Amino acid sequence: MESQMGMNVRINRGGPESLEGRMIGVKTGYLVLRSSTGFVYINASHVKSVTDLPGQTSRGMDHYKFINADSFNGVLHQLTRKFVQINWGGPERIEGFVAQVGNQALMLVVGQELVQIPLYHIKTVKTAGIYASGGSKGSQGSRGTGGSGGNKSGGNSGANGNARGNRNASAKGGKSGKSCRSGK
């Protein structure tokens, strides 16, 4: 894979975990891709294929400042106290603040919940902006408010809250995305 440094590639052939970008790092246990949304760190044990894509190739990687660690778990340790997106897509995608990285699991703060994720299930990780949630499954809004931003009823503050429900709540004057009405 080192021969693909600087090339545009697709990691994995298809599905929600397929991602594209410029290969900027081949490290022990992980790859680093520069995608349209930033740096993505990919656990090498979950890479099924790497496909070269047409496009401009750049061999000058010196200007990229990404996490350089001894292993994928080392990358996770360096992301402690950062807002991240774990796993690229599909139902296992989740965003939150990394509270702690242990030997077996990572603790992620998602809204008002503390979610434990076994390290061997983490396929990809990337830092995410404070407003990057976009209603991903498992995310309750990006401000850590439990997903109730603009929701007067509080009926959307559970694990199923998302940014779309919160926008609906604001637009409908207190109704959540689940059609809960505030108690008057």
C-alpha positions as CSV (number, residue, x, y, z in Angstrom):
1,M,0.0,0.0,0.0
2,E,3.0,2.3,0.4
3,S,3.2,2.5,-3.4
4,Q,-0.3,4.1,-3.3
5,M,0.9,7.1,-1.2
6,G,-0.3,10.3,-2.7
7,M,-2.9,8.6,-4.9
8,N,-6.6,8.9,-4.9
9,V,-8.0,5.6,-3.7
10,R,-11.2,3.9,-2.6
11,I,-11.0,1.9,0.6
12,N,-13.4,-1.1,0.4
13,R,-15.4,-1.7,-2.7
14,G,-18.9,-0.5,-1.7
15,G,-21.5,-0.1,1.0
16,P,-21.6,2.4,3.9
17,E,-18.0,1.8,5.0
18,S,-16.5,2.5,1.5
19,L,-14.6,5.8,1.4
20,E,-12.6,7.7,-1.0
21,G,-9.7,10.2,-0.7
22,R,-5.9,10.7,-1.1
23,M,-3.7,8.1,0.7
24,I,-1.4,10.2,2.8
25,G,-0.3,7.7,5.4
26,V,0.5,4.0,5.7
27,K,1.3,3.3,9.3
28,T,1.5,0.2,11.5
29,G,-2.1,-1.0,11.9
30,Y,-3.8,1.9,10.2
31,L,-4.1,4.1,7.1
32,V,-4.6,7.8,6.8
33,L,-6.8,9.2,4.1
34,R,-7.4,12.9,3.2
35,S,-11.1,12.9,2.3
36,S,-13.3,15.8,1.4
37,T,-14.3,16.1,5.1
38,G,-10.8,15.9,6.6
39,F,-8.4,13.2,7.8
40,V,-9.8,9.7,8.2
41,Y,-7.9,7.1,10.2
42,I,-8.7,3.6,9.1
43,N,-8.1,0.5,11.1
44,A,-6.0,-1.7,8.8
45,S,-7.7,-4.9,10.1
46,H,-11.0,-3.7,8.5
47,V,-9.5,-2.9,5.1
48,K,-10.8,-5.4,2.5
49,S,-9.5,-3.7,-0.6
50,V,-7.8,-0.6,-1.9
51,T,-8.6,0.6,-5.4
52,D,-6.7,3.3,-7.4
53,L,-9.0,6.0,-8.7
54,P,-8.3,8.3,-11.6
55,G,-7.2,11.8,-10.6
56,Q,-4.2,13.9,-9.8
57,T,-1.4,12.1,-7.8
58,S,0.7,14.1,-5.4
59,R,3.9,12.8,-3.9
60,G,4.5,15.8,-1.6
61,M,2.9,14.8,1.7
62,D,5.0,17.0,4.0
63,H,2.4,19.7,4.4
64,Y,-0.2,17.4,6.0
65,K,-0.4,17.4,9.8
66,F,-2.1,14.3,10.9
67,I,-1.9,12.1,14.0
68,N,1.2,9.9,13.9
69,A,1.0,7.1,16.4
70,D,2.4,3.6,16.9
71,S,-0.9,1.9,16.3
72,F,-4.6,2.5,15.6
73,N,-5.2,2.4,19.3
74,G,-2.6,5.1,19.7
75,V,-4.5,7.3,17.3
76,L,-7.6,6.8,19.5
77,H,-5.7,7.7,22.6
78,Q,-4.6,11.0,21.0
79,L,-8.2,11.8,20.2
80,T,-9.2,11.8,23.9
81,R,-11.3,14.9,24.7
82,K,-12.0,15.5,21.0
83,F,-15.3,15.4,19.1
84,V,-15.1,12.5,16.7
85,Q,-17.1,10.4,14.2
86,I,-16.6,6.7,14.7
87,N,-17.2,4.5,11.7
88,W,-17.8,6.0,8.3
89,G,-21.4,5.2,7.6
90,G,-24.2,2.8,8.1
91,P,-26.0,1.9,11.4
92,E,-22.7,1.8,13.4
93,R,-21.8,5.4,12.7
94,I,-21.8,7.5,15.9
95,E,-20.5,10.9,16.9
96,G,-19.4,12.2,20.3
97,F,-16.6,13.2,22.6
98,V,-14.0,10.6,23.4
99,A,-13.9,10.5,27.2
100,Q,-11.5,7.6,27.7
101,V,-9.7,4.9,25.7
102,G,-8.9,1.7,27.6
103,N,-7.3,-1.6,26.6
104,Q,-10.5,-3.1,25.4
105,A,-13.0,-0.3,24.8
106,L,-13.5,3.4,24.1
107,M,-15.9,5.5,26.2
108,L,-17.8,8.1,24.0
109,V,-20.1,10.8,25.4
110,V,-23.1,11.2,23.1
111,G,-25.4,13.8,24.4
112,Q,-26.2,12.7,28.0
113,E,-25.3,9.1,27.4
114,L,-22.0,7.3,27.9
115,V,-21.5,4.8,25.2
116,Q,-18.9,2.0,25.4
117,I,-17.5,0.8,22.1
118,P,-15.2,-2.2,21.9
119,L,-12.0,-1.2,20.1
120,Y,-12.1,-4.1,17.7
121,H,-15.4,-2.8,16.3
122,I,-14.0,0.6,15.4
123,K,-13.3,0.6,11.7
124,T,-12.6,4.3,11.1
125,V,-12.4,7.5,13.1
126,K,-12.2,11.2,12.2
127,T,-12.4,14.4,14.0
128,A,-15.7,16.1,13.5
129,G,-16.7,19.7,13.8
130,I,-19.0,20.9,16.6
131,Y,-21.9,21.1,14.2
132,A,-21.1,18.1,12.1
133,S,-23.8,15.8,13.5
134,G,-26.3,16.1,10.6
135,G,-28.6,13.7,12.4
136,S,-26.5,10.6,12.4
137,K,-28.0,7.6,14.1
138,G,-26.8,7.5,17.7
139,S,-26.1,11.2,17.8
140,Q,-28.3,13.5,19.7
141,G,-27.3,16.8,18.4
142,S,-23.9,18.4,18.5
143,R,-24.1,20.6,21.6
144,G,-24.4,17.8,24.1
145,T,-27.9,19.0,25.2
146,G,-29.5,15.6,24.9
147,G,-31.1,16.5,21.6
148,S,-33.6,18.9,22.9
149,G,-32.5,22.1,21.1
150,G,-35.7,23.9,20.4
151,N,-37.8,21.1,21.6
152,K,-40.1,22.5,24.3
153,S,-41.7,19.2,25.1
154,G,-38.5,17.4,25.9
155,G,-40.1,14.4,24.2
156,N,-37.2,14.0,21.8
157,S,-34.4,14.0,24.3
158,G,-33.8,10.2,24.3
159,A,-31.4,8.1,22.3
160,N,-33.5,8.5,19.2
161,G,-33.3,12.3,19.0
162,N,-31.5,13.7,16.0
163,A,-30.9,17.1,14.4
164,R,-33.8,16.6,11.9
165,G,-36.3,16.0,14.8
166,N,-34.9,19.1,16.5
167,R,-35.3,21.2,13.4
168,N,-38.9,20.0,13.1
169,A,-39.4,20.8,16.8
170,S,-38.3,24.4,16.3
171,A,-40.3,24.8,13.1
172,K,-43.5,23.4,14.6
173,G,-43.3,25.4,17.8
174,G,-42.6,22.7,20.3
175,K,-43.6,19.5,18.5
176,S,-40.8,17.0,18.3
177,G,-39.9,14.9,15.2
178,K,-42.0,12.1,16.8
179,S,-45.2,14.1,16.9
180,C,-45.1,14.5,20.7
181,R,-47.0,17.5,22.0
182,S,-46.0,19.6,24.9
183,G,-48.2,19.2,27.9
184,K,-50.2,22.4,28.4
